[in-house]
Amino acid sequence: MPRHDVRHHTPPAPRVERQQAEYDPRPVAFETLHLEPSLVEGVRVRGFSATTPIQSAVIPIAMDGNDLIACAATGTGKTAAFLLPILNRMLKARAAAPEERGFTRVLILAPTRELAGQIA
């Protein structure tokens, strides 16, 4: 008796075209990004005065609350590009409702332990 392949075949998901966001990769001063003053000071203390191209492109989009997908080479500042808007939002939320503490606000997933350590 012939054996039949009983695995289910799932058709591929339809391809969704994503719109390319308008962005300007030119470096800008962190002070111009409307970040909380404590974040701007923290960035300055660590020796940074202007954004990298990925940060210039991503931070304004993320600050507006939009989802995005971006890629850039290692060492270009991707972690700061997504963390600064997150931290900014958390600081504003804490200022607006200081009594709300102890709740999970952000979950960051990383594909490797090494990258998770770098992000931490």
N, C-alpha and C positions, 0 to 999 in steps of 0.2 A: 504494500500500500504506500503511495507516495506521501511524503511529509509536506505539509503546507506551512508556509510562513504565517504565523498568527499575529505577528506584530501589527499594531494599528498604524495606519498611515495618516499622519496629520498634514494637511496641505499647508504650505508656507503662508505666513501672514502676509496680507497685502502690503506692498511697499508704501510707506507714507513719506511724502516729500516734505521736508522741513524747510521752513523759510530761513534764509540767511539774515541774521540781524545786522543792522547798521552799527558799525563801531569804528573807533579811531584808535589805532595802536600806539600813537605817539605818547611818549612819557608825559605825565602831568604831576604836579606837586600833590602829595597826599592831602594837603590842606584844602584842595579844590574839590574833593570827592564827597563833601558833606558827611564825613565820618565824625563820630563823637570825639571831642577834644582829647580824651584819655587815650583813644586808639591812635590818633595822630601823634601824640606825645610818645607813646610806646614804640611806634614805628621809627620816629626820629631818634629816640634813645638807642635803638638798635642799628643806627647808621644809615637809614634809608631816607631819601628826600623826595624821590620821584618814582613813579610806577615803572614796571617793565611792560613791554607790549601786551602780554597776556593779561596783566592786571588792568591796564588801561582799557582793554576791550571788555573784560568780564565784570569788573566791579560796578560800573554804572548800570549794567543790565541786571545784575543780582540785587543791587540796592533798590531797584524798582520792583523787586519781588518776582521777577521772571525766572523760569527754569531755563537752563541752557546746557549745552554740551560744548566743550572746548578741549583743545589739545595743544600742547606745547612741549618743547624739549625739557629734559631733566634740568633742574636748577634755574628755571626761569621765573619762579614765584607763583606757581599754580596754587599751592596751599594757601598762601596769603590772599590770593585772588578770590577764593571761596570763603575763607575764614573771616576776613575783615567784614564783609557784609553780614555774616551770621552774628559775629560779636557785636556789631553795631546795632543790629535789631534787638539782640538780647539786652544790651545796655539801655536802649530806649524803652523796652518793655519793663525793665526793672524800675526805671525812673517813673514810669506811668503807674505802676502797681507794685510798690515795694513790699507789700504784704504777701505777695504770691511767690513763695519760695519752695524749693524741694520738688519741683516738677521737671520731668525730662523735657528739655526744650529742643534738643538737636540730637540726631543720630547720624553719625558719619560712618559709612561702610568703606572698607579698604580691601582690595583683593589679596593682599599679602601681609604677613606679620611685619615685614620690614617697612612697608609703606605706612602701616598703622603706627609704628614706632616713630617714623619721621613726622607724621601729622601730629602725634601727641606732643 
